Amino acid sequence: MRSKAELESAIGKGGRAVLVINSRSRRGRRLYGRARRLLDEAGIAFDQVFPVTDPTRLRQLFGDVLALEPDLVVVGGGDGTVAEAVGHLAHRDIALGVLPLGTTNNFARSLELPLDLPGAVRTVAVGGPGGGKVADVDVGWFESTGDPQGEGPGADREHIFANMVSLGLSVQVAGRVPHMLKRFLGRPAYALTAAGLLPRHAAFTARITIDGETTTVQTHQLNIANGAHHSGQRIARDASPDDRLLAVYRLGDERRLRLASATARHVLTGPWRSLDEDAFLTTPHVEIETDPPMRVDVDGEVRGRTPVSIRLRGNALRVIVPQTFDDT
């Protein structure tokens, strides 16, 4: 593995680069042409470009990407596309550049990237005016019950995640939010879908075990975050994908109205809350059991059910971030 400075130098001097854009993401189809133009103007030359019209082929496509042995892989798309890239690029001597073209762009927000396309391109153009730098950030790793993936060669990578593992109402919302509603409304589509599902959603009991001590809670929603954002909103002012910690927190208790009020409080006060508050449990490793068993959402994809074991892998992913990002 090269040092971060060595990899950054190779990229800045025109190292091998690959572009992957999901044209099915919320803004990907509309902005594909503009993104190519801005990247060309920024002087970034790509050895190969992969426009993705079928997201189910992403896993296979990244095999072709890695075969090119790039120094930089620029990915344009939403959190699902970025999460797929993270699984393939973690623990490799390759930097990930992100063009945030999705609905919530949680991972891009956690990296403090500009959410406008010109700003994101400027950051990816390492060595140019306003260009970013190579940093290494944390990823998560999970193992759930009945996960249909993660077996055979390369199985370990199938368990890596970028942003968050979730249990509860959000799993139903992710599976039922209408695609066209999400395309036209963006983030509010999730809130509207949640409001429709909440009256019929049953609370569950979660047993959270950290360092041999178990905390039991009742809730409609439990999140385990590696990143700093959820649903496009900051979790806490000091949350970071580079802090060597998972943040475990619930939204509300067993009462449905408490979920609504806790979600509103999360949206309004997240930028001012701290991970030191009682609302959060922070740890590099957590085991979770639920009653009844719950489906496990990993970066927007259902991956088995509880019990689930979640671990942190520190500094496992190299990314292009703004110069102002605090790289530890």
C-alpha positions as CSV (number, residue, x, y, z in Angstrom):
1,M,0.0,0.0,0.0
2,R,1.3,3.4,-0.9
3,S,1.1,6.2,1.6
4,K,-1.8,8.7,1.3
5,A,0.7,11.3,0.0
6,E,2.1,8.9,-2.6
7,L,-1.4,7.9,-3.8
8,E,-2.5,11.6,-3.9
9,S,0.7,12.4,-5.9
10,A,0.0,9.7,-8.4
11,I,-3.6,10.9,-9.0
12,G,-2.5,14.5,-9.3
13,K,0.0,13.6,-11.9
14,G,-2.6,11.9,-14.1
15,G,-2.7,8.4,-12.7
16,R,-5.0,5.7,-14.0
17,A,-8.7,6.8,-13.4
18,V,-12.1,5.1,-14.0
19,L,-15.5,6.7,-13.9
20,V,-18.7,4.9,-12.9
21,I,-22.0,6.8,-13.1
22,N,-25.4,5.4,-12.2
23,S,-27.7,7.0,-14.7
24,R,-30.7,5.5,-12.9
25,S,-30.0,7.6,-9.7
26,R,-32.2,10.5,-8.9
27,R,-30.0,13.0,-10.7
28,G,-27.7,10.7,-12.6
29,R,-29.6,10.6,-15.9
30,R,-30.2,14.3,-16.0
31,L,-26.7,15.3,-15.0
32,Y,-24.6,12.6,-16.8
33,G,-23.7,14.8,-19.7
34,R,-22.9,17.8,-17.6
35,A,-20.7,15.7,-15.2
36,R,-18.7,14.4,-18.2
37,R,-18.2,18.0,-19.4
38,L,-17.1,19.3,-16.0
39,L,-14.7,16.4,-15.5
40,D,-13.2,17.1,-18.9
41,E,-12.8,20.8,-18.1
42,A,-11.2,19.9,-14.8
43,G,-8.5,17.9,-16.7
44,I,-9.5,14.5,-15.4
45,A,-8.8,11.9,-18.0
46,F,-10.4,8.5,-17.6
47,D,-9.1,5.2,-18.9
48,Q,-12.6,3.9,-19.1
49,V,-16.1,5.2,-18.4
50,F,-18.9,2.9,-17.2
51,P,-22.4,4.4,-17.5
52,V,-24.7,2.2,-15.4
53,T,-28.3,1.7,-16.6
54,D,-28.9,-1.5,-14.7
55,P,-27.9,-1.2,-11.0
56,T,-28.2,-5.0,-10.5
57,R,-25.0,-5.2,-12.6
58,L,-22.9,-3.0,-10.3
59,R,-21.3,-5.9,-8.5
60,Q,-20.2,-7.5,-11.7
61,L,-19.1,-4.1,-13.2
62,F,-16.7,-3.4,-10.3
63,G,-14.8,-6.6,-11.2
64,D,-14.1,-5.0,-14.5
65,V,-13.1,-1.7,-12.8
66,L,-10.6,-3.5,-10.5
67,A,-9.1,-5.3,-13.4
68,L,-7.9,-2.0,-14.8
69,E,-5.8,-1.4,-11.6
70,P,-6.8,2.2,-11.2
71,D,-5.4,4.8,-8.8
72,L,-8.8,6.6,-8.7
73,V,-12.4,5.4,-9.1
74,V,-14.9,8.3,-9.4
75,V,-18.5,7.2,-8.6
76,G,-21.5,9.2,-9.5
77,G,-24.8,8.1,-7.9
78,G,-26.7,7.8,-4.7
79,D,-25.9,6.0,-1.4
80,G,-26.6,2.6,-2.9
81,T,-24.1,3.0,-5.7
82,V,-21.5,4.5,-3.3
83,A,-22.1,1.6,-0.8
84,E,-21.4,-0.9,-3.6
85,A,-18.2,0.9,-4.5
86,V,-17.1,1.0,-0.8
87,G,-17.3,-2.8,-0.5
88,H,-15.1,-3.3,-3.5
89,L,-12.5,-0.5,-2.8
90,A,-12.0,-0.9,1.0
91,H,-8.6,-2.3,2.0
92,R,-7.2,-1.5,-1.5
93,D,-4.6,1.0,-2.7
94,I,-7.3,2.9,-4.6
95,A,-9.0,6.2,-3.8
96,L,-12.7,6.7,-4.2
97,G,-14.0,10.0,-5.5
98,V,-17.8,10.7,-5.1
99,L,-20.1,12.8,-7.2
100,P,-23.3,12.9,-5.1
101,L,-26.2,12.3,-7.5
102,G,-28.7,10.6,-5.2
103,T,-31.6,11.6,-3.0
104,T,-30.1,11.8,0.5
105,N,-26.3,11.5,-0.2
106,N,-25.6,10.5,3.4
107,F,-22.0,9.3,2.7
108,A,-21.1,12.3,0.7
109,R,-22.4,14.6,3.5
110,S,-20.4,12.7,6.0
111,L,-17.3,13.3,3.9
112,E,-18.2,17.0,3.9
113,L,-18.2,17.0,0.1
114,P,-19.9,19.8,-1.8
115,L,-23.4,18.6,-2.9
116,D,-23.4,20.7,-6.1
117,L,-21.9,19.0,-9.1
118,P,-19.3,21.7,-9.9
119,G,-18.0,21.7,-6.3
120,A,-17.9,17.9,-6.2
121,V,-15.9,17.8,-9.5
122,R,-13.5,20.5,-8.2
123,T,-12.8,18.4,-5.1
124,V,-12.2,15.2,-7.1
125,A,-9.7,17.1,-9.3
126,V,-6.7,16.5,-6.9
127,G,-3.9,18.9,-7.6
128,G,-6.1,21.5,-9.3
129,P,-7.5,24.7,-7.9
130,G,-9.7,23.9,-5.0
131,G,-8.9,20.2,-5.4
132,G,-9.2,17.7,-2.5
133,K,-6.9,15.3,-0.8
134,V,-6.6,11.6,-0.1
135,A,-7.9,10.6,3.4
136,D,-8.6,7.3,5.0
137,V,-11.9,6.8,6.7
138,D,-13.7,4.0,8.6
139,V,-16.1,1.4,7.2
140,G,-18.4,-1.0,9.0
141,W,-18.6,-4.7,8.9
142,F,-21.7,-6.8,9.8
143,E,-22.8,-10.4,10.0
144,S,-26.5,-11.1,10.2
145,T,-28.7,-14.2,10.3
146,G,-29.9,-15.7,7.1
147,D,-28.1,-13.2,4.9
148,P,-28.4,-14.4,1.3
149,Q,-25.1,-12.9,0.3
150,G,-21.5,-13.1,1.7
151,E,-20.5,-16.7,0.9
152,G,-17.7,-18.0,-1.2
153,P,-14.6,-16.2,-2.6
154,G,-14.5,-12.5,-1.6
155,A,-17.3,-13.1,1.0
156,D,-15.7,-10.7,3.5
157,R,-16.3,-7.8,1.2
158,E,-19.9,-8.6,1.0
159,H,-20.2,-7.7,4.7
160,I,-18.7,-4.2,4.5
161,F,-21.0,-1.2,4.7
162,A,-20.4,2.5,4.3
163,N,-23.0,4.4,6.4
164,M,-25.6,2.6,8.5
165,V,-27.3,-0.5,9.6
166,S,-31.0,0.0,10.5
167,L,-33.8,-2.0,12.2
168,G,-37.5,-1.1,12.3
169,L,-39.8,1.2,10.4
170,S,-37.1,2.5,8.0
171,V,-36.7,-1.0,6.6
172,Q,-40.3,-1.0,5.6
173,V,-40.1,2.6,4.3
174,A,-37.0,1.7,2.1
175,G,-38.9,-1.2,0.5
176,R,-42.1,0.7,-0.1
177,V,-41.3,4.3,-1.0
178,P,-42.6,4.7,-4.6
179,H,-39.7,5.2,-7.0
180,M,-41.5,8.0,-8.9
181,L,-42.4,9.8,-5.6
182,K,-38.7,9.6,-4.6
183,R,-37.6,10.9,-8.0
184,F,-39.9,13.9,-7.9
185,L,-39.9,14.8,-4.2
186,G,-36.5,13.6,-3.0
187,R,-36.1,13.2,0.8
188,P,-39.7,14.2,1.6
189,A,-40.9,11.0,-0.1
190,Y,-39.4,9.0,2.7
191,A,-41.2,11.0,5.4
192,L,-44.6,10.7,3.6
193,T,-44.1,6.9,3.2
194,A,-43.2,6.6,6.9
195,A,-46.3,8.6,8.0
196,G,-48.5,6.1,6.1
197,L,-46.8,3.0,7.5
198,L,-46.4,4.2,11.2
199,P,-50.0,3.5,12.4
200,R,-49.6,-0.2,11.6
201,H,-46.0,-0.6,12.7
202,A,-45.4,-2.7,15.8
203,A,-42.7,-1.8,18.3
204,F,-39.9,-4.3,19.1
205,T,-37.5,-5.1,21.9
206,A,-33.8,-4.7,21.2
207,R,-31.0,-6.1,23.4
208,I,-27.8,-4.2,22.7
209,T,-24.6,-5.9,24.0
210,I,-21.4,-3.9,24.2
211,D,-18.3,-5.2,26.1
212,G,-20.4,-7.9,27.8
213,E,-23.0,-5.4,29.1
214,T,-26.6,-5.6,27.7
215,T,-29.0,-2.7,27.4
216,T,-32.6,-3.5,26.6
217,V,-34.8,-0.9,24.8
218,Q,-38.2,-0.8,23.2
219,T,-38.6,1.2,20.0
220,H,-39.8,1.4,16.4
221,Q,-36.4,2.4,15.0
222,L,-32.8,1.5,15.9
223,N,-29.8,2.7,14.0
224,I,-26.1,1.8,14.1
225,A,-24.1,4.4,12.2
226,N,-20.6,4.6,10.9
227,G,-21.2,7.8,9.1
228,A,-22.4,11.2,10.4
229,H,-25.7,11.5,8.5
230,H,-29.1,9.7,8.3
231,S,-31.9,10.7,5.9
232,G,-29.7,13.6,4.9
233,Q,-29.6,15.0,8.4
234,R,-26.6,15.2,10.8
235,I,-26.7,12.7,13.6
236,A,-24.5,14.6,16.0
237,R,-22.1,17.5,15.6
238,D,-19.1,15.3,16.5
239,A,-20.1,12.2,14.5
240,S,-17.7,11.3,11.8
241,P,-16.8,8.4,9.5
242,D,-13.3,8.8,10.7
243,D,-13.7,8.6,14.5
244,R,-13.2,4.8,15.1
245,L,-16.7,4.6,16.6
246,L,-20.1,3.2,15.7
247,A,-23.0,5.3,17.0
248,V,-26.0,3.2,18.3
249,Y,-29.2,5.1,18.9
250,R,-32.9,4.7,18.8
251,L,-35.6,7.1,17.7
252,G,-38.4,7.2,20.4
253,D,-39.7,4.2,22.4
254,E,-42.6,1.8,22.0
255,R,-45.1,4.6,21.5
256,R,-45.7,5.6,17.9
257,L,-46.0,9.3,18.6
258,R,-42.6,9.3,20.4
259,L,-41.1,8.1,17.1
260,A,-42.5,11.1,15.3
261,S,-41.4,13.5,17.9
262,A,-37.9,11.9,18.2
263,T,-37.5,12.0,14.5
264,A,-38.4,15.7,14.4
265,R,-36.0,16.4,17.3
266,H,-33.3,14.4,15.4
267,V,-33.8,16.6,12.4
268,L,-33.8,19.9,14.3
269,T,-31.1,19.3,16.9
270,G,-28.7,16.9,15.2
271,P,-26.1,19.6,14.3
272,W,-25.9,20.6,18.0
273,R,-26.1,17.2,19.8
274,S,-23.0,15.3,20.9
275,L,-22.2,11.6,20.9
276,D,-21.5,12.0,24.6
277,E,-25.2,12.4,25.3
278,D,-27.2,9.5,26.8
279,A,-29.1,9.1,23.6
280,F,-26.1,7.5,22.0
281,L,-24.0,4.4,22.7
282,T,-20.6,4.5,21.0
283,T,-18.4,1.4,20.4
284,P,-16.3,-0.3,17.8
285,H,-18.3,-3.5,18.2
286,V,-21.9,-4.2,19.1
287,E,-24.2,-7.3,19.1
288,I,-27.9,-6.9,18.7
289,E,-30.8,-9.3,19.2
290,T,-34.5,-8.4,18.8
291,D,-37.9,-9.7,19.8
292,P,-39.4,-10.5,17.4
293,P,-36.5,-11.1,14.9
294,M,-36.2,-8.1,12.6
295,R,-35.0,-7.6,9.0
296,V,-31.7,-5.9,8.8
297,D,-31.2,-2.9,6.4
298,V,-27.6,-2.3,5.4
299,D,-27.1,0.9,3.4
300,G,-30.6,0.6,2.0
301,E,-30.5,-3.1,1.2
302,V,-32.2,-5.8,3.3
303,R,-29.5,-8.3,4.4
304,G,-30.9,-11.0,6.6
305,R,-32.4,-10.6,10.0
306,T,-31.4,-10.3,13.7
307,P,-29.3,-11.3,15.6
308,V,-26.7,-9.1,14.0
309,S,-23.0,-8.4,14.9
310,I,-21.5,-5.1,13.7
311,R,-17.9,-4.1,13.9
312,L,-15.8,-1.1,12.9
313,R,-12.8,-1.3,10.5
314,G,-10.8,1.8,11.1
315,N,-9.2,3.7,8.2
316,A,-10.0,1.0,5.8
317,L,-11.1,3.1,2.8
318,R,-9.3,5.8,0.9
319,V,-11.4,8.7,-0.3
320,I,-11.0,12.1,-1.9
321,V,-12.3,14.7,0.5
322,P,-12.0,18.5,0.8
323,Q,-8.8,19.9,2.2
324,T,-10.8,21.1,5.3
325,F,-11.8,17.5,6.2
326,D,-10.2,16.4,9.5
327,D,-8.3,13.2,8.6
328,T,-7.3,11.3,11.7
